[in-house]
């Protein structure tokens, strides 16, 4: 029973994490970048340790080479001096040093080869990881654009549907506005028709008189002879 509960909780947790990753892939991308930086840091530490081994072997080889040269010179010197016993001891030590030197040189070459291979493997792995991260970032950008486009499309579809559903309301509003406009036009007509005709006639005469006076002033400014209109004969 307890195992089933543990499996259930693990399943629920995995689903929750998967859902979070789908909703926010950029956070997952940053996490992968951070993991890559950590892995590169750990790898570099191991690479540095191996490089230190190479340096140590190189130092030992240099010391043994120097000791070999010294023993070779001492052996020749003792032999020329007639000291065969001392020359023999130097020759025996020279053989040992040469064996150690050969072994250290072999180890150094192997260590250098391994270091170069590790360095090349790191470069290849990092380049591949960077390419995957760049491709993932591009995919996330495309996903954001497509999500935004989908949301706008859904909004447009919903907007069209809402307008279609409120068509009756818009029709009633248009009809009401038309009725009010026609009513206002009718009221204006009634008010105009209700004005006294005599007043209209007087206003028209006054308007003509003002126009005639304005014309006479303009002709005087322009030095145009003023011609008075002939009065109608009775």
Secondary structure, DSSP 8 states (H G I E B T S, - for coil): -HHHHHHHHHHHHHHHHHHHHHH-HHHHHHHHHHHHHHHHHHHHHHHHHHHHHHHHHHHHHHHHHHHHHHHHHHHHHHHHTT-HHHHHHHHHHHHHHHHHHHHHHHHHHHHHHHHHHHHHHHHHHHHHHHHHHHHHHHHHHHHHHHHHHHHHHHHHHHHHHHHHHTHHHHHHHHHHHHHHHHHHHHHHHHHHHTS-HHHHHHHHHHHHHHHHHHHHHHHHHTT-----------
